[in-house]
Amino acid sequence: MPRRCRNARISEKDKQRVSDKYEANEDFLITVADLGIKRTTAYGIIQNYQNTGHVHDSRHRAGRHRKLDDESLDFLVMMIEAVPTITIKELNETLRDTWPRKQPVCDSTVARALDGALITLKKCENVPQNRNSPPVKDARVEYAHYMYERGLKKHRVYVDETGYNLYTKCTYGRASRAERVVRTVGGQRGGNITLIAAISDVGGLIYHEIHVRSVTQEIFNDFLTYLGVILDDEDAVVNMDNAPCHRHAAQSMTNHEVRYLPPHSPFLNPIENCFGVLKATLKHLLNNTAGGCDTAAARRVGQTLRAYREDKLRGAMEEALIVITPQLTQANYVHSNRYLMKCLHKEDIRE
């Protein structure tokens, strides 16, 4: 029989056959030759059998020796729960200062131990200090009660605004290894445009306006006046956040109820997710546009550079708005409604 591969493991069954021949005072080397096992390996099997009384290798049964005991690992996890931004080096230094008599370990050992405890490195997200404060939770409870008692029975309209720049673009790209992904853009970013939109659980995007300047209280109230004409005499409730330009919204919506969302609660506004889909679509449309929005291109059409860029961005925005479909808005309405019960239970919500 040909000799085994150098790194091939010997099965427990073959080890047992060798030890059985040895125990029966037979020539176990003949069996070793038939199985393709080295003589030195066979002697090791017999020696282990003499010392332990079995053929199993206790060194492999116990697995790799752990340099960090459970007490040290629990201490590391506790420190991470207290300070999530603590570094591996700081963890190891604190561990050594706490138990100086324990065997010191390197930073890579600490990293492997945390990986085994299912603790990984993630991007740190900033959460406003008052997002889950008692007053905010009380406001969420009040809003959830209103929605369950009256709001869900009405035609619900959500209004919000968002700003975009001509250099809204794809963040990631592909290139060969060790090479950068480079995109050619103009020397200046240009101005922003602001989209004001209203969505409905019935018709999707029902009304929108695009402005090349910041939305003031006057502009927003005019938007609500046109929205009121569209809603006509429907039993609708218009929901919005507490932005400064929304403070006197009720004056422009005399025939419809205006309801303000609780502070720090964007998850209750389905239009936020619609804006996320819109931005992703707009990025793809503008991905290769910014590089051509230079002075030469503006002169060819007889416009100033600023006006040329604004027209480009406005056109891309109008094209991207088709993604806010009734199906998308309905799905986001359902998603937002799932948080109402959490609001009633005063749960911490960090989204």
C-alpha positions in Angstrom: 0.0 0.0 0.0 1.4 3.5 -0.9 2.7 5.7 1.9 0.2 8.2 3.3 0.4 11.9 2.5 2.7 13.7 4.9 0.0 15.8 6.6 -2.8 13.1 6.5 -4.5 12.4 9.8 -4.6 8.8 11.0 -8.1 7.7 11.8 -9.0 6.4 15.3 -10.0 3.1 13.7 -6.4 2.6 12.2 -4.9 3.6 15.5 -7.1 1.0 17.3 -6.0 -1.7 14.8 -2.3 -1.0 15.5 -2.9 -1.1 19.3 -4.9 -4.3 19.1 -2.0 -6.0 17.3 0.4 -4.8 19.9 -1.9 -5.9 22.7 -2.2 -9.4 21.1 1.7 -9.7 21.0 1.5 -9.8 17.2 3.8 -8.0 14.8 2.0 -4.6 14.5 4.7 -3.4 12.0 3.1 -5.6 9.3 -0.3 -3.8 9.9 1.5 -0.5 10.0 3.1 -1.2 6.6 -0.3 -2.3 5.2 -1.9 0.9 6.4 0.9 3.1 5.0 1.8 4.5 8.4 5.4 5.5 9.2 7.2 3.4 11.8 8.0 6.5 14.0 4.3 7.4 14.0 3.4 3.8 14.9 5.8 3.9 17.8 4.1 7.1 19.0 0.7 5.5 18.8 2.0 2.5 20.9 3.7 4.9 23.4 0.5 6.9 23.9 -1.4 3.6 24.4 1.1 2.5 27.0 0.9 5.8 28.9 -2.9 6.5 28.8 -4.5 3.1 28.0 -6.3 4.4 24.9 -5.3 5.5 21.4 -6.9 9.0 21.5 -4.6 12.0 21.6 -5.5 14.1 24.5 -3.6 17.0 23.2 -6.1 17.4 20.3 -9.2 16.6 22.3 -8.9 19.6 24.5 -8.5 22.0 21.6 -6.2 25.1 21.5 -4.9 26.3 24.9 -6.8 29.5 25.9 -4.5 32.3 27.0 -7.5 34.4 28.3 -9.6 32.8 31.0 -13.4 33.4 31.4 -12.9 36.0 34.1 -10.6 38.1 31.8 -12.9 37.8 28.8 -16.0 38.8 30.9 -14.0 41.8 32.1 -13.2 42.8 28.5 -16.8 42.5 27.5 -17.9 44.6 30.5 -15.4 47.4 29.5 -16.6 47.4 25.9 -20.3 47.7 27.1 -19.3 50.7 29.2 -17.1 52.4 26.6 -17.7 51.0 23.1 -15.0 53.2 21.5 -12.2 51.8 23.7 -9.3 50.5 21.7 -7.7 47.0 21.8 -4.5 48.6 23.3 -6.4 50.3 26.0 -8.3 47.1 26.8 -5.1 45.1 27.2 -3.4 47.8 29.3 -6.4 47.9 31.6 -6.5 44.2 31.8 -2.8 44.1 32.9 -3.3 46.8 35.4 -6.3 45.0 37.0 -4.6 41.6 37.2 -0.8 42.1 37.2 -0.1 38.5 38.3 -1.9 36.9 35.4 0.1 35.9 32.3 0.2 38.9 30.0 -1.1 38.5 26.5 -0.5 40.5 23.3 -3.1 42.8 21.6 -3.8 40.3 18.8 -4.8 37.7 21.5 -7.3 40.1 22.9 -8.7 40.8 19.4 -9.1 37.1 18.7 -10.8 36.6 22.1 -13.3 39.4 21.4 -14.0 38.0 17.9 -14.8 34.6 19.5 -17.2 36.4 21.8 -19.0 37.8 18.7 -17.8 41.4 19.3 -16.7 43.1 16.1 -15.6 46.5 15.0 -18.4 48.7 13.7 -19.0 52.2 12.6 -19.9 54.4 15.5 -23.2 56.2 15.1 -24.0 59.5 16.9 -27.3 59.5 18.8 -28.7 62.8 20.2 -28.6 63.0 23.9 -32.3 63.6 24.2 -33.5 61.1 21.7 -34.9 58.7 24.3 -35.4 61.2 27.2 -38.6 60.9 29.3 -40.3 64.0 27.7 -39.7 62.6 24.2 -41.1 59.2 25.2 -44.2 60.9 26.6 -44.7 62.8 23.4 -44.4 59.5 21.4 -47.0 57.8 23.6 -49.4 60.7 23.0 -48.8 60.5 19.2 -49.3 56.7 19.2 -52.5 57.0 21.1 -53.8 59.6 18.6 -52.8 57.4 15.7 -54.6 54.3 17.0 -57.7 56.2 18.0 -58.1 58.6 15.1 -55.1 59.0 12.8 -55.1 55.6 11.2 -58.7 56.1 10.1 -57.9 59.3 8.2 -56.2 60.1 5.0 -52.7 60.6 6.2 -50.4 62.9 4.4 -46.7 63.5 5.4 -44.8 66.6 4.4 -41.0 67.3 4.6 -38.2 68.9 2.8 -34.7 67.8 1.9 -31.7 69.5 0.2 -29.4 68.2 -2.6 -26.2 69.4 -4.3 -25.1 68.9 -7.8 -22.2 66.9 -6.4 -24.5 64.4 -4.8 -22.8 61.3 -6.2 -21.9 57.6 -5.7 -19.5 57.2 -2.9 -17.9 53.9 -3.9 -16.3 52.7 -7.2 -14.1 50.0 -8.5 -10.5 50.0 -9.7 -7.5 47.7 -9.8 -5.8 46.7 -6.6 -3.4 49.4 -5.3 -5.1 52.1 -7.5 -7.5 54.8 -6.4 -11.0 55.4 -7.8 -10.9 58.9 -9.3 -13.8 61.0 -10.6 -13.2 64.4 -12.3 -15.4 67.2 -10.9 -15.6 70.9 -11.2 -13.7 73.3 -9.1 -16.7 74.5 -7.0 -19.6 72.6 -5.6 -22.3 75.0 -6.7 -25.5 75.8 -4.9 -28.1 73.5 -3.4 -31.7 72.9 -4.3 -34.4 72.0 -1.8 -37.3 69.6 -2.5 -40.5 70.0 -0.6 -42.7 66.9 -1.0 -46.0 65.5 0.3 -46.8 61.8 0.1 -50.0 59.9 0.7 -50.8 56.3 1.6 -53.3 56.4 -1.3 -51.6 58.2 -4.1 -47.8 58.1 -3.4 -46.2 61.5 -4.2 -49.2 63.8 -4.5 -47.4 67.2 -4.7 -43.9 68.6 -4.7 -41.9 71.8 -5.3 -38.3 72.4 -6.1 -36.6 75.6 -4.8 -33.1 76.9 -5.4 -32.9 78.5 -2.0 -33.6 77.6 1.6 -37.2 77.0 2.5 -38.6 79.9 4.5 -41.8 80.0 6.5 -43.4 81.9 3.7 -42.4 79.4 1.0 -43.6 76.5 3.1 -46.9 78.1 3.9 -47.5 78.7 0.2 -46.7 75.0 -0.4 -49.3 74.0 2.1 -51.9 76.3 0.5 -51.5 74.5 -2.8 -51.5 71.1 -1.0 -54.8 72.1 0.6 -56.3 72.8 -2.8 -55.3 69.3 -3.9 -56.7 67.6 -0.8 -59.9 69.7 -1.3 -62.6 68.5 1.3 -61.0 65.2 2.2 -60.8 64.2 5.8 -57.0 64.3 5.9 -54.4 64.9 8.5 -51.1 66.5 7.5 -48.1 65.2 9.5 -44.8 67.0 9.7 -41.8 67.5 12.0 -41.0 70.4 14.2 -38.7 72.3 11.8 -38.7 76.1 12.3 -40.4 76.8 9.0 -43.3 74.5 10.1 -44.4 76.5 13.2 -47.3 78.3 11.6 -48.4 75.6 9.2 -52.0 75.5 10.7 -52.6 79.0 9.4 -52.3 77.7 5.8 -54.3 74.4 6.4 -57.5 75.8 7.8 -59.6 73.0 6.3 -57.4 70.1 7.3 -55.8 68.9 10.6 -52.1 69.5 11.1 -50.3 67.1 13.4 -46.7 67.5 14.5 -44.5 64.4 15.0 -42.7 63.9 18.3 -39.2 65.3 18.5 -36.3 63.0 17.6 -38.7 60.5 15.9 -37.9 60.4 12.1 -38.8 56.7 12.1 -42.5 57.8 12.4 -42.3 59.8 9.2 -42.4 57.4 6.1 -41.3 60.2 3.8 -37.8 59.9 5.3 -37.3 56.5 3.8 -38.7 57.7 0.5 -36.0 60.5 0.5 -33.4 57.8 1.0 -34.5 55.9 -2.1 -34.7 59.2 -4.0 -31.1 60.2 -3.0 -29.7 56.8 -4.2 -31.4 57.2 -7.6 -30.2 60.8 -7.9 -26.6 59.7 -7.1 -26.7 57.4 -10.1 -28.1 60.0 -12.4 -25.5 62.6 -11.3 -22.6 60.2 -11.2 -21.0 61.4 -14.4 -22.7 64.8 -14.7 -20.6 67.0 -12.3 -17.5 66.8 -14.4 -19.2 68.4 -17.4 -20.8 71.2 -15.5 -18.0 73.7 -16.1 -17.9 77.3 -17.5 -17.4 76.1 -21.1 -20.5 74.0 -21.0 -22.5 76.9 -19.6 -21.3 79.3 -22.2 -22.3 76.9 -25.0 -26.0 77.2 -23.9 -25.8 80.9 -23.0 -26.1 80.6 -19.3 -24.2 81.5 -16.2 -22.4 78.6 -14.5 -24.7 78.8 -11.5 -27.9 78.8 -13.6 -26.5 75.9 -15.7 -25.8 73.8 -12.7 -29.2 74.5 -11.1 -30.9 73.5 -14.3 -28.9 70.2 -14.5 -29.7 69.4 -10.9 -33.4 70.3 -11.2 -33.7 68.1 -14.3 -32.1 65.2 -12.5 -34.4 65.7 -9.6 -37.5 65.6 -11.7 -36.3 62.5 -13.4 -35.5 60.8 -10.1 -38.9 61.5 -8.5 -40.6 58.7 -10.4 -39.1 56.3 -7.9 -41.5 57.5 -5.2 -44.3 55.2 -6.3 -47.5 54.4 -4.5 -46.0 50.9 -3.7 -43.0 52.5 -2.1 -45.0 54.9 0.0 -47.4 52.1 1.2 -44.4 49.9 2.2 -42.9 52.8 4.2 -46.2 53.6 5.8 -46.4 50.0 7.1 -42.8 50.2 8.3 -43.4 53.4 10.3 -46.6 52.0 11.8 -44.5 49.2 13.4 -43.0 51.7 15.7 -46.2 52.8 17.2 -46.4 49.9 19.6 -42.8 50.5 20.7 -43.7 54.1 21.4 -46.6 53.0 23.6 -44.3 50.8 25.6 -41.7 53.7 25.9 -38.9 51.6 24.3 -35.6 53.2 23.5 -35.4 53.7 19.7 -32.1 54.5 18.2 -32.9 54.6 14.5 
